[in-house]
């Protein structure tokens, strides 16, 4: 019935029962996977089914709807519908679930390799075909699907030690192509790849622990590499960004990750230098974190005042708010009067200097316009 519905759709026959058939097929395959993935004792009333047959249903459903959507969008040059997009997504999730459950050994590797090849094909279709025919919805759907396949394939088949490195290479490649050719889609893809790399490498955890909680110590080489990649990506966005960019979201998010990585590294450097002379306690770490955060806020405000980088100005103001929250939750809680006073003094100086730097920028801009 699903095949008949897709053939009818390709022949310009609109069937209102088509979404109902798709939902019924989804529910049937979901029930099949749910029942036969449970322990054998809980499904004694159900007949035994071979693994090959259990593996066939999910990929078969994905093959039907992915082939139909590709045929209609690429060959017939139609705009993909919301139903087709949602149905291919649901069929892909059911296929992924069935392979991981019923083929736990090599299935993960095979599925990952398939996702990587499908991602490469999707990117090729997106930029070689839909960029020329100017079907905006198809362009965004195929690009987003290709990114999802790339991330899924990377996490499924790449070793944990190589995963952040490969994601970093993909992110740098995407940001260089996206900025040089003014493709905002690739800039967002680079951001997603870099965020996935930061998650896989533990950079997010390291930044959080460096600024709050138990100090993590020296950053590992993978964490350092991902942080350096964030700085490179932000530098590429700043270097090649257009004069009238439709959005500043990529610049802001890349800058946030770069500033966060740099601040965490500064905390470790200051702690390493301080530990040469004294044994570090909680109050020492609180003061070091305040000093590093204030330095980052001043550096962001200075760079934002010297060059037209509005995202750094936003980060400077955000840093002031986070430092104030940190003083309440960490410095004042430890109760050491001298170190708390020093932290408050650093914050007060930063609170005075950041608006002054931005005021100098506004005066310079007004003078140049005059």
C-alpha positions in Angstrom: 0.0 0.0 0.0 2.9 2.4 0.7 4.5 1.7 -2.6 1.2 2.1 -4.4 0.6 5.5 -2.7 4.1 6.7 -3.7 3.6 5.6 -7.3 0.3 7.5 -7.4 1.9 10.6 -5.9 4.6 10.5 -8.6 1.9 10.3 -11.2 0.2 13.5 -10.0 -2.6 11.6 -8.2 -3.3 13.1 -4.8 -4.4 10.4 -2.4 -5.7 11.6 0.9 -5.2 8.1 2.4 -1.4 8.3 1.7 -0.5 9.9 5.1 -2.8 7.4 6.9 -1.0 4.5 5.2 2.4 5.9 6.2 1.3 6.3 9.8 0.0 2.8 9.9 3.2 1.4 8.5 5.3 3.4 11.0 3.2 2.2 13.9 3.3 -1.5 12.7 7.1 -1.4 12.4 7.5 0.4 15.7 5.4 -2.3 17.4 7.4 -5.0 15.7 10.7 -3.6 16.9 9.4 -2.9 20.4 8.0 -6.4 20.9 10.9 -8.4 19.5 13.6 -6.2 21.2 12.1 -7.1 24.6 13.2 -10.2 26.6 12.1 -13.5 25.2 10.1 -14.3 28.3 7.8 -11.3 27.9 6.7 -12.3 24.3 6.0 -16.0 24.7 2.7 -15.6 22.8 4.4 -14.2 19.7 6.0 -16.5 17.1 9.7 -16.7 16.5 10.9 -14.4 13.7 14.3 -14.5 12.0 16.8 -11.7 12.4 17.0 -11.1 8.7 13.2 -10.6 8.5 13.3 -8.2 11.5 16.1 -6.2 9.9 14.2 -5.9 6.5 11.1 -3.9 7.5 12.7 -0.7 8.7 15.2 -0.2 5.8 12.5 -1.3 3.4 10.2 1.5 4.6 13.1 4.0 4.4 13.9 2.8 0.9 10.3 3.4 -0.3 9.9 6.9 1.0 13.4 8.1 0.4 13.3 6.9 -3.2 9.9 8.5 -3.8 11.0 11.8 -2.3 14.3 11.8 -4.3 12.5 10.9 -7.5 9.9 13.7 -7.1 12.3 16.4 -6.0 15.3 15.7 -8.3 13.8 14.2 -11.5 10.3 15.8 -11.4 11.6 19.0 -9.8 8.8 19.3 -7.3 9.0 20.9 -3.9 9.3 18.4 -1.1 6.2 18.4 1.1 6.2 18.5 4.9 4.6 15.0 4.9 7.5 13.6 2.8 10.1 15.2 5.0 8.6 14.0 8.2 8.0 10.5 6.9 11.6 10.0 5.6 12.8 11.2 9.0 10.6 8.8 10.9 11.5 5.9 8.6 15.2 6.7 9.1 14.8 6.6 12.9 13.0 3.3 12.7 15.7 1.9 10.5 18.4 3.1 12.8 16.6 1.6 15.8 16.1 -1.8 14.1 19.7 -2.2 13.0 21.1 -1.2 16.4 18.8 -3.6 18.2 18.8 -6.6 15.9 22.4 -6.4 14.6 24.4 -5.1 17.5 27.8 -6.3 16.2 28.7 -5.1 12.7 25.4 -3.3 12.2 26.7 -0.2 13.9 29.7 0.0 11.6 27.7 -0.8 8.5 25.1 1.8 9.4 27.7 4.4 10.0 29.4 3.8 6.7 26.1 4.0 4.9 25.2 7.3 6.6 28.5 8.8 5.6 28.1 7.8 1.9 24.4 9.0 2.0 25.6 12.3 3.5 28.2 12.8 0.7 25.5 12.1 -1.9 23.1 14.5 -0.2 25.6 17.3 -0.1 26.4 16.7 -3.8 22.7 16.9 -4.7 22.2 20.0 -2.5 25.0 22.1 -3.9 25.2 20.7 -7.5 21.5 20.6 -8.2 19.3 22.6 -5.9 21.6 25.6 -5.9 20.9 25.9 -9.6 17.2 25.1 -9.7 16.5 27.5 -6.8 14.0 25.4 -4.8 14.7 26.8 -1.4 12.8 24.2 0.7 14.5 21.3 -1.1 17.8 23.0 -0.6 17.4 23.4 3.2 15.8 19.9 3.7 18.5 18.1 1.8 21.3 20.1 3.5 19.9 19.5 6.9 19.5 15.8 6.2 23.0 15.5 4.9 24.3 17.2 8.1 22.3 14.8 10.3 23.6 11.8 8.3 27.2 13.1 8.6 26.9 13.4 12.4 25.2 10.1 12.8 27.7 8.3 10.6 30.6 9.9 12.5 29.4 8.9 15.9 28.4 5.4 14.7 31.6 4.2 13.0 34.5 6.5 14.0 36.7 5.5 17.0 36.3 7.8 20.0 39.9 9.0 19.7 39.5 10.0 16.1 35.9 11.4 16.2 36.8 14.9 17.5 39.6 15.3 15.0 37.5 14.2 12.0 34.7 16.5 13.1 37.1 19.4 13.4 38.4 18.8 9.9 34.9 18.8 8.6 34.0 21.9 10.5 37.1 23.9 9.3 36.4 22.7 5.7 32.8 23.7 5.9 33.5 27.1 7.4 36.2 27.9 4.8 33.9 27.0 1.9 30.9 28.6 3.5 32.6 31.9 4.2 34.6 32.2 0.9 31.5 31.4 -1.1 29.0 33.3 1.2 27.0 30.2 2.0 25.3 30.7 5.3 24.1 27.1 5.4 27.6 25.8 5.5 28.5 28.2 8.3 25.7 26.8 10.4 26.8 23.3 9.5 30.4 24.1 10.6 28.9 25.4 13.9 27.0 22.1 14.4 30.1 20.0 13.6 32.2 22.0 16.0 29.6 21.7 18.7 29.5 17.9 18.2 33.3 17.8 18.3 33.3 19.9 21.6 30.8 17.4 23.0 32.7 14.3 21.9 36.0 15.7 23.2 34.7 16.9 26.5 35.4 20.6 25.8 32.1 21.7 27.1 32.6 19.8 30.4 36.1 21.2 30.7 34.9 24.8 30.2 32.2 24.3 32.9 34.6 22.7 35.4 37.3 25.3 34.7 34.8 28.1 35.6 32.8 26.3 38.3 33.0 23.3 40.5 36.1 21.0 40.8 39.0 22.2 38.8 39.8 19.8 35.9 43.6 20.3 35.7 45.5 20.6 32.5 43.5 20.3 29.3 44.1 17.2 27.2 45.5 17.4 23.6 42.1 16.7 22.0 40.4 19.4 24.2 43.1 21.9 23.2 42.8 21.0 19.5 39.0 21.5 19.5 39.5 24.9 21.3 42.0 25.9 18.7 39.6 24.9 15.9 36.9 27.1 17.5 39.3 30.1 17.3 40.2 29.2 13.7 36.5 29.0 12.7 35.7 32.3 14.4 38.7 33.9 12.6 37.4 32.6 9.3 33.9 34.0 9.9 35.4 37.4 10.9 37.8 37.5 7.9 35.2 36.6 5.2 31.9 37.8 6.5 29.8 39.9 4.2 29.1 43.5 4.9 25.4 42.8 5.1 25.0 39.4 6.7 21.4 38.3 7.2 22.2 37.1 10.7 25.0 37.3 13.2 24.2 34.1 14.9 27.2 32.1 13.5 29.6 34.9 14.6 28.1 35.1 18.0 28.2 31.3 18.6 31.7 30.8 17.2 32.9 33.7 19.3 31.2 32.3 22.5 33.0 29.0 22.0 36.3 30.6 21.2 36.1 32.9 24.2 35.0 30.1 26.5 37.9 27.9 25.4 40.4 30.7 25.8 39.1 31.7 29.2 39.3 28.1 30.4 42.9 27.8 29.2 43.7 31.1 31.0 42.3 29.7 34.2 44.5 26.7 33.9 47.6 28.8 33.2 46.9 31.1 36.1 46.3 28.1 38.4 49.5 26.4 37.2 51.6 29.6 37.8 50.0 30.2 41.3 50.5 26.5 42.3 54.3 27.0 42.0 54.4 29.0 45.3 51.3 27.9 47.3 48.9 25.0 47.7 45.7 26.0 46.0 42.5 26.0 48.0 38.9 26.7 47.0 39.2 30.5 47.6 42.3 30.6 45.4 40.4 29.0 42.5 37.5 31.4 43.0 39.8 34.4 42.7 41.6 32.9 39.7 38.4 32.3 37.9 37.2 35.9 38.6 40.5 37.3 37.3 40.3 35.1 34.1 36.6 36.0 33.5 37.2 39.7 34.0 40.2 39.6 31.6 38.0 37.9 29.0 35.3 40.5 29.4 37.8 43.4 29.0 39.5 41.7 26.0 36.1 41.2 24.3 35.1 44.8 25.0 38.4 46.1 23.7 38.3 44.1 20.5 34.6 45.0 20.0 35.4 48.7 20.5 38.5 48.6 18.2 36.9 46.6 15.4 33.2 46.3 14.3 32.6 43.0 16.0 29.2 43.4 17.7 29.2 39.8 18.9 32.2 40.5 21.1 30.3 43.5 22.7 27.4 41.2 23.5 29.8 38.6 25.0 31.4 41.3 27.1 28.0 42.3 28.6 27.1 38.6 29.1 30.4 38.0 30.9 29.6 40.8 33.3 26.3 39.2 34.2 27.9 35.7 34.6 30.7 37.1 36.8 28.1 38.8 39.1 26.3 35.4 39.3 29.6 33.7 40.1 30.4 36.1 42.9 27.1 35.3 44.5 27.3 31.5 44.1 31.0 30.8 44.6 33.1 33.7 46.1 30.7 34.8 48.8 29.9 31.2 49.7 33.4 30.3 50.6 33.5 33.1 53.1 37.2 34.1 52.9 37.0 37.8 53.4 40.3 38.8 51.7 39.8 36.8 48.5 36.2 37.7 48.3 37.1 41.4 48.5 39.7 41.0 45.8 37.2 39.3 43.5 34.6 42.1 44.1 37.4 44.7 43.4 38.3 43.0 40.1 34.6 42.9 39.1 34.1 46.6 40.1 37.1 47.6 37.9 35.8 45.5 35.0 32.3 46.9 35.4 33.7 50.5 35.1 36.1 49.8 32.2 33.8 47.8 29.9 31.2 50.6 29.4 34.1 53.1 29.0 35.7 51.1 26.2 32.4 50.8 24.4 31.7 54.6 24.9 35.1 55.3 23.3 34.0 53.2 20.4 30.7 55.1 20.0 32.5 58.4 20.2 35.0 57.3 17.5 32.2 56.1 15.3 30.3 59.4 15.7 33.5 61.4 14.9 34.1 59.3 11.7 30.6 59.8 10.5 30.8 63.5 11.2 
